[in-house]
Amino acid sequence: MTVSILLFLPVVAAVLTLFFKNEVAKHAALFFALVELGLAISFVTGFVPNASIQYLVDVPWIPQFGIYFSAGIDGISMVMVLLTTVLVPLIILSTYEHQYKNGKAIYALILFMQAGLLTVFTALDGFLFYVGWEAALIPIYFICALWGGENRIRVNIKFFIYTFAGSLFMLVAIIYLYLQTPNKLYDIHSFYELSLSMKQQTWIFWGFFIAFAIKMPVFPFHTWQPDTYTEAPTAGTMMLSGIMLKMGIYGVIRWLIPNAPIAFAYWGYYALILSVIGIVYGSVIAFKQKDGKRLVAYSSIAHVGLIAAGIFAWSVQGLQGAMIQMVSHGINVVGMFFIWDIISRRLGTRDISLMGGIAKVAPKFSIAFLIIVLGTVALPLTNGFVGEFLLLKGVYNYTIVFAAVAGLTIIFGAVYMLRMYKNVMQGELNELTATFTDIKGSEKLVLGIICALIIIIGVYPQPLLHLSEASITNLFQTVSAKFAAAKF
């Protein structure tokens, strides 16, 4: 069995979903997403956690231009495949209380987007990687444009321009690498074997970095994110924040650093500075937000900034922290946006200042909300703690000054997240919140699964860490050897 079945099943599922009526379509989409999850689990059970590429597919696609349909899974890819296939069914299930106009289309777009995301996380051919990158962008553009808020068109155009422009920089870098290969191939291993000058690697570094920094996003390439997250329908926001931004982080690990190691050794310091600035910036702006969804959007900038800082600090601990934190952030941020979707549907507003006392009338909701908040602020024995500890240790090994500043994300995050929880859930009921009803049905199931994942990963993270350990160690040793050879 090869990875191709994981890539093509969502495409077939997306097409089939369009033939169902709207009410049936969501059940069909959930079924297909669960089948995809089952396939991913079967891949995990047969996966050997070493540095090799497994479940490989490598067939000619456009061979006269050196383009092959080449994809496979190593430990780094396996973690991202798991994240994607776990979150997509949860995101689809979270929409069950919504009534979308032409609902079958949104579910087809979500499934098609899943195919693009999985292509990005498994591609071993530069051209295929770019195709997956753009294929994931097209569905989310239509999801935001057709089912978003009242300012969706203006915001969506900004989002599209940002991400598409960034993609062009990446495409130029990929084509340049292709032209340098002796056999004119887009194969990633052919790219890795190139011996490029510092000047050449600098251009490659910035071509990839701009594309990935926009997608994550890293300060100052973040300005599209808060508006897009706020205006997008909740399912779109979850796909963007939970999975799609991980494309940028994954791209740095898989494509930027190994292809421009010497330039990374020089320019990575400046990228680290931008990441640390983003941590503080996102946290400070989050303090002032009255819209709950927008607060979560800015907190995401801070958390992703810490992940990027851990990578650019360059250590095994930082890289391992980035891998597990991508999973934890994806779970937590999907949970937070679902929390605000429930609040918004019941109260018709996301204004924190208008709320209070909800815990008195919705105890199950209040417990789930609290667990997700605690995971987000990295309380020990929750999923957020494991990744943030490793990331901060990686940054600390680089310099204590950056670690001290980056550590502010934990302090600031605890303050604004717990204050948000207090203002929404505690205090006295008012006319608006007195009618709030507790979670039930699909809401209870989604939040229950998310809370279980937060606790399970927090208590026992070893299986996830073990999946990527060999691949991360191999990457670190290979790139570090190139640093040494260049006398960095």
Buried (B, 14 or more C-beta within 10 A) or exposed (E): EBBBBBBEBBBEBBEBBBEBEBEEBBBBBBBBBBBBBEBBEEBBEEBEBEBBBBBBBBEEBEEEEBBBBBBBBBBBBBBBBBBBBBBBBBBBBBBBBBEBEEBBBBBBBBBBBBBBBBBBBBBBBBBBBBBBBBBBBBBBBBBBBBBBEEEBEEBBEBBBEBBBEBBEBBBBBBBBBBEBBEEEBBBBEBBBEBEBEEEBBBBBBBBBBBBBBBBBBBBEBBEBBBBBBBBBBBBBBBBBBBBBBBBBBBBBBBBBBBBBBBBBBBBBBEBBBBBBBBBBBBBBBBEEBEBBBBBBBBBBBBBBBBBBBBBBBBBBBBBBBBBBBBBBBBBBBBBBBBBBBBBBEBBEBBEBEBBBBBBBBBEBBBBBBBBBBBBBBBBEBBBBBBBBBBBBBBBBBBEEEBBEBBBBBBEBBBBBBBEBBEBBBBBEBEEBBEEBEEBEEBBBBBBBBBBEBBBEBBEEBEEBBEBBBBBBBBBBEBBBEBBEEBEE
